Amino acid sequence: MISLLKVWTWIGVVSLVILLCSNPIKAQEKLKLSYSSVDASNAVWFVAKERGFYQKHGLEPELVFILSATTSVASLVAGDVKAGNASAGAVMEGGKGSGEEGRGQIFC
């Protein structure tokens, strides 16, 4: 007959092996996204957040409302946000004289 001590020892060993071999929990990368109007073109940010698309890819989004599209572009150029949605005119105005290129993503 197997002793109770051997059974608990094997349960402990198997549990320890499972614990050590499992995938570690990955930290979510924080991502700041800007939008300058509450309309259908900016709904994608909210739908993706609510559906868990960002979390699926290891991102933790922070949606930031910026009143002006030009200010949103300036925030992107300054590196305060990683991505944003703005009109082509705002992109042209916000990027004038900045000397910065390719710092983030703008979706027109």
N, C-alpha and C positions, 0 to 999 in steps of 0.2 A: 504494500500500500504506500502511495506517495504521501510524504508528510506535508502538512499544511505550510510549513516553512519553505519547502522547495517550490510549492505552487506560487506563493507570494514573491519569492525571489525571482522566478521566471517572469511573472507579471511585471515586476519592477524593471527587470532588464529589457523586456520587450518595449515597455512604455518609454524607457530612457532612449532606446535606439530610435523609436518613432519620433520622439521629441527632437533628437539631435539631427536626424536625417530629413526632417521636414523643411520646407522652404521658409526662410526668414521673412518676417513682415517688412515690406519695403516702405520707406517713407514717401509720402506724397510731395511732389515738387510744387511749390506755390507758383501760381500763374496769375498775373494781374491783367485783366482785359477791360478796355474802355469802350463805352458806347455813348453817343451824344444825342440820341433821340429814342423815344419809345414807340417803335413802329415795327412792321413785319420784317424789315431788313435786319433788325437786331434781335429778333426772336430766336435765331439759331443759337446764340450764346446761352439763353435761358433753357431752351429745350435740351440742349446737350448737357447742361448741368443737372437738370431734373431727371434725365434719363440715365445719368451715371456714365456718360461717354468719357468725360475727363478722368474720373476715378479709374476707369477701366485701363487707361493708359498711364496711370501713375501721376496724375495732375490734380492739384487742388485749386480750382479757379476762384478768383475774387473779382466779381463784376463791379466796375466803378463807373458811375454816371458822371460824365463831364458835360457841362451845359453847352459848350461851344465845340463844334467840330474842329475849328482851328486850334483851340486849346488842347483838344484830344491829340491832334497830330504833334503839337509841340511837346506834350507829355511823352509821346512815343519816341520822338527824336531825343529827348532828354534821358530816356531809359527808365522812366517811372512806370510805364506799362509795357507789356510784351507784345500785345496785339490790340487792334482797334478797328472800328468801322467808320469811314468818313467819305465825303464826296470828293471828287477829283479837284474841285476848286479849293476845298479846305486843305488838301494835300499840297497843292501848289503854294498857297498862302502860308501854311504852317512850316513848310520846309525852306522858305526863302532865307538865304544867308546863314543857314545853320552849319554848313560845311560837314554835316554828318550824313552818311549814307549807309543803308543796310542794317540799321540797328534793331528793327522790329518788323512786324508785318502789318500792313494796312490793307483792308479789304474795301474796295470801292463798289 
